[in-house]
Amino acid sequence: MNKPYGIRYLKTAEQDLYKTFEYIQKDNPSAALSALEKFDKSISQLSLNPYPGLIPKDDRLKQPGLRCP
């Protein structure tokens, strides 16, 4: 079994998550918590699969290392 990668959040990413949580929480606290849990679950998947998506066929998109859903 492959060893999981570590996940580190940039400070700006942490701030964005917090602001998003606060914004949703104003109208619906339970929805805010649910959204935060979904974000966390999705992000944690990157520790096992750090390169999700398909490599694009277009050479211009391959160069910067972009991936397609």
C-alpha positions in Angstrom: 0.0 0.0 0.0 1.3 3.5 -0.8 2.1 5.8 2.0 -0.2 8.8 2.1 1.2 12.2 1.2 1.0 15.1 3.7 -1.4 17.9 3.1 -0.4 21.5 4.0 -2.8 24.4 3.6 -1.6 27.7 2.4 -2.5 30.6 4.7 -4.7 32.1 2.0 -6.5 28.7 1.6 -7.2 28.5 5.3 -8.6 32.0 5.3 -10.8 31.3 2.3 -12.2 28.2 4.0 -12.9 30.1 7.1 -14.5 33.0 5.3 -16.7 30.6 3.3 -17.7 28.8 6.5 -18.6 32.1 8.2 -20.6 33.3 5.2 -22.7 30.2 5.0 -23.1 30.0 8.8 -24.9 33.4 8.9 -27.9 31.8 7.1 -27.6 28.2 8.0 -25.1 26.9 10.6 -25.8 23.2 9.9 -25.2 23.7 6.2 -21.9 25.5 7.0 -20.7 22.6 9.0 -21.8 20.1 6.3 -20.0 22.1 3.6 -16.8 22.2 5.7 -17.0 18.5 6.2 -17.4 17.9 2.5 -14.4 20.3 1.7 -12.3 18.4 4.3 -13.3 15.0 2.9 -12.4 16.1 -0.7 -9.2 17.7 0.3 -8.1 14.7 2.4 -8.5 12.5 -0.7 -5.5 14.3 -2.1 -3.2 12.6 0.4 -3.9 9.3 -1.4 -4.4 10.6 -4.9 -2.4 13.8 -5.3 -2.8 14.0 -9.1 -6.6 13.6 -9.7 -8.1 14.1 -13.1 -7.0 13.3 -16.7 -4.0 14.8 -18.5 -5.4 16.9 -21.3 -4.7 16.1 -24.9 -4.0 19.7 -25.9 -0.2 20.3 -25.6 -0.8 23.9 -24.4 -2.6 22.6 -21.3 -0.2 19.8 -20.6 2.7 22.1 -20.3 1.7 23.9 -17.0 0.6 20.5 -15.6 -3.1 21.1 -15.6 -5.6 18.3 -15.2 -9.1 17.9 -16.4 -12.0 16.5 -14.4 
